[in-house]
């Protein structure tokens, strides 16, 4: 288990973006590379080398698990993106999907696992996996998950409303699909997994309902994520928990019950205030507003100022902290140089210097 490794990395003044997408899209044949494990592995390695990190963080592609699930159901490829469940899958269907995923030849899944294997076999870097969280996966599978969640929070059960029944069945199915995908990544050599649960936020869950005593957030998010955490613990693999959604303090307090080695939060949060909610043995990662980096309204100077404030304020707390992006840094056509420039600028603030060189070398 790698908790000590992440804490020591934080105390070294480390900084790193989740940047594989940015590097991948520098390649002319980036779509082909994304489906080729060895070539994707070289991109992951190049990303780590460029940003001076031992962390081989994979591509943050949160579409894979939905594709795995629906391919196993026989849904045509062209229908997968917009497909939503109109009725709850029954236990036999769930078991069948779970079994088929164990034998899936999905190209993106194979490439992700192949990239992890490449890192393990060819580099000294720390191999990491990636998955979507179960609740966020469910929101991709329903027409109106917000209403179903609210009704569940009111105490309405699956026997009383079909939408709640669909929600409950899909939460179960999503956990099984994610564990099936993670098993393949762990077999390839992943030593920690970034689980992305951005839909676990105040858009989908009513803070008022929770304040009034509803345990719906625990039942939909913490319990399901806990099942995946238990699986990872059994495999000797650590959890990095990521949620860049709009959150309240109560949600963050519940996330830490999962005991991740690192927690990653979006730029809507003030990390120096949130750190009091997070035990000191959990590294805090983030939370530069990299979703704005494509825009001239957020300048290079703004990036340096924001990073400087984060480093200064987090340093004052004494909490283990790694300066990084609020989410993955996406490549935007025509704005690549602007985005890269701001990434290298903020990385230069980690150790108190002005900026890194344009090459990004440490």
N, C-alpha and C positions, 0 to 999 in steps of 0.2 A: 504494500500500500504506500502511497506517495505523498501523504500530507506533509511530512517534514520537507520533502523536496519542494513543494509549492511554497511553503512558508519561507524557506531559505532563499528561494528565487525572489520572493517579494521583498525580503529584507536587503537584497542586493541592489535595490533600486531599478528593478527590471521594468521594461515597457515593451509591449508588443500588440499590434492590431490582429484581429481575425481577418487575414488578408489574402487568402488563397484565391478568391474570385478576382481580385485585382490583378494578380500575377497571371492567372489562367487566361484572362482576356487580352493579355499582351500577345498571345499566340494566335496566329492566323487560323489554325484549325482547332480552336478551343473546344468546339462541340465534340469533335472526335476524341480529343484528349480526355474529356470528362467521362468517356465510356471505355477508356483504356487504363487498366489498373497501374501498369508500370509507368506509363507516361504521366498519369495523374500523380503518381508517387514522386516523380522528378519535379513536378510543379510544387508539390507540398514541401519537398526538400528545398527548392529554390526560394520559396516564400520564407521558410525559417532562416536560411542563410542570409537573405537580404535584410531581414529585420533583426538579425543578431539574437535569435532565441533558440533554446533547446527544445521548444515545444513544436511538434509537428501536428498542427491543428488542421483537420481536414476541411474540405469544402462544406459550407453550411447549406446543404440542399435539403430542405424540409418537405420535399415532394415525394421522396422515395417510398416512405412507408405507406402512403395512400396508394401509390402505384402498385406496390407489392400486394396489398390487400385486395384491390379491385382486379388485378390480373388473376389472382387466385380464384376469384369469383367468375372469371370469364367475361368481364366487362371489356369491350373493345378499347384499344389504346386511345382512339380519338375522343372517347366519351369520358375518360377518367377524370380530367381536370374539373369538369362541371357536375360530375355524378354525385347525387345525394341519396341517402336511404329514405325510402317512403314507409318502410316497416322494419321492425326490429329483427335482426338475424337471430335464429333460434340456436340452441346449444350445439346441435349436430352440424349446422352450417359453420359456426365459429370453430369447432374442432377441425372441420375439413379445411378451412382456410389456414389455420395454424399449421396443419400438416403439410399443405402444399407450399407454404412459405419456406419450410425447412429444405425444400428441394428446388426453390426458385432459381431461375437463371437470369433474373432481371439485370440488365446491363449496368445500370447506375449502381446497384448494390454490389455487383461483382467488382466494379471499378473502385468503389470506396474501399472494399476489403483488400483488393489488390494493391492499392496505394499504401494502406497500412502495412501490408506484408513487405512492400518495397522498402519502406522506412526501417522496419525491423531488420531486414536482411542486408541492407546496404549503407546504413548510416548509424551514428551514435545518438540520434535525436530521440526524444521521448514520444512514443507513438500514441496518438489520441484518436478516439472514435467520435461519432456524432449521431444524434437522433433527435427527432421531435418528441415533445412530451405528449402523453396520452390525451390530456384535455385539448391541447391545441390541435391534435390530429382529429379529434371528434368534431371540432368546429368546422373542419374542412369537409365533413361528411353529412352535415345536416343543413336543411333549409333555414331553420330558425332556432339555433341552439340557445340564444339568449332567453327566449320565452320558456323553453324546456327547463333551463337551469333555474329560472325564477320560480316556476311551479314546483320544482323539486325542493327548492328552499322554503316553500310554503308548507311542505309536508305532503304534497300530492305524490302518490306512488305510481309505479308502472301499471298497476291494476286499475288505476283511476283515469289515466290519460296516456294515449299512445305515444305522444312525443317524449314523455318521461321514460317510457319503456324503451324507445329507440335510444335515448341518451344513455340509459343504464347498460344496455346490451353493447353499444358501441364503445363505452368506456372499457368494458371487459375485453372486447375484441381488440381494441387499440393496444392495451397492455400486452396482450399475447403477440401481436404483430411486431411491436417494438422490441420485445425480448427476443423474438426470432431473429430479427435483424441484428440486434446487439450480439447475439450468440455467434453469428458469422464474423462480426468485427473482432470480437475477443479471440476467436479461433485464429484470426489473422495476426493477432499480437497487440491489440489495443490495451493500454495500461490505465487509461482514464477515459471517460466519456463525457462530452459536453451534451447535456440534455436541454433542449430549447423549448420553453413553455411560455411563449409570449402572450398567448390568449388568456392566461390566468391573470386577469386584471379587472379593473373596476368597470370596464365596458360589459363584460360577461357576468360579473358578480356584483350584486347590489351591496355596497358597504353598509347601508342602513339595515338591510335584511340581516347581515352578519352581526352588526352591533346589537340587534334585537334578539340574538341568540341562535340564529340558524347555523347549522354545521355543514351547509351545502358546499362551502369551499373545501373543507376537509374531505368530504365524501367524493367530490369530483376531481380534486387536484392532489391533495396531500396523500390520501389513501392510495390512489393509483400510482402516483410517483413513488410512494413508499414501496410498492410491490417491485418496481424496477430497481430501486435502491437495494432492496433485499437480494434481488438477483445479482446485482453487481457485487455486493459484499460477498456473496457465496462464490463468485468467480475471482475474488481478489482484485477487483477493478474499482477505481475511485470515480466519484461523481463530481462533475463541474456543473453547477446549476445556472442556467441563463434565462432571464426574463426581462426583456426590454419594453414591456407594456407599462401602462399607467397603473401604478400600485399605491396602496396605502400601507401604513405601518403594520397593521395587523397581518397583512399578507406576507410581508417580509419576515415577521416573527414566526409565521408558520413554515416558511421555506427553510429556515435554519434548522427546523426539527428533522429535516432530511439529512443533516450533517454532511453537506458536501465539503470537499477540500477547498473549493473556491466558488464564490457566488458572483455572478455578472449581472449588473443592473443597468437600465437605460438612463439616458441623460435627463429624464424628467426628475430623477432623484438627486438629492444632495448627499453624496456618499459620506461626507464628514459628519452628517447628522444621522444617517442610517447606521453607521458603524456601532452605535450604542446598542442596536438591536441584534448585532451579529457577534457571536463568540470570537475571541481573539485567535482561536485555532482554525478559523475559516478565513482564507484569503479573500479580500474584496478586489474585484477586477472591474475596470472601466474608467469612466463612462463618457468618453469624449463623444460629442454629437456628430459622429461620422456620417449620419444620414443627411447632414447639411453640407458635406464637404464639396459636393458638385456645384454648389451655388456660390456666386460672387457676393451674396449677402452675408456669407460667413467667410471671412478672409483668413489668409495665412496668419496674420497678426492676431486675429480672434482665436485661432487654434492654439497659438503659443500662450496667449493670456489664459485661456480656459485650462490648458494643461498645467500651467504654472500654479494656478489657484488650487487645482486638484492635488498636485504634489505637495504644496505648502500646507494645505489644510489637513490632508491625510497624514502627512508627516507629524503634524502636531498631535494627532490622536494616538500615534504609536501602533495603529492597527496594521497588520501585514497587508500590503497594497501593491497591485500591479497596474500601472497606467496602461489603458488600452481603449479599444473602440466599444461603443455602446452595443454594437451588433457586428455582423460581418461588413467589411468595407466593399461595397458593390462598385463594379466598374460601370461608368456611364459613358456611352459613346460620345466622343468629342471633348470630354472633360477629364480624361485619364491623367494628363500631366498635372492639372489643377489638384485633383484628388491626391495623387502621389505626393505632391509638394506639401500639402497640409499634413499628411500622415507623417512624413519625415520631419516636418517642423515640430509637431507635438511630441514625437518620440525623443527629440533632443532635450526635452524639459525634464526627463525622468531623473537625471542625476544632477540637475541644477545648472546645466550648461544652456546656452542660448538655443542652438539647433544642432541637429546632426547634419552631416554633409548631404548634398543632394543624392548621393549614392545610397544613403541609408546605412552605411557601415558604422559599427560601434567604435 
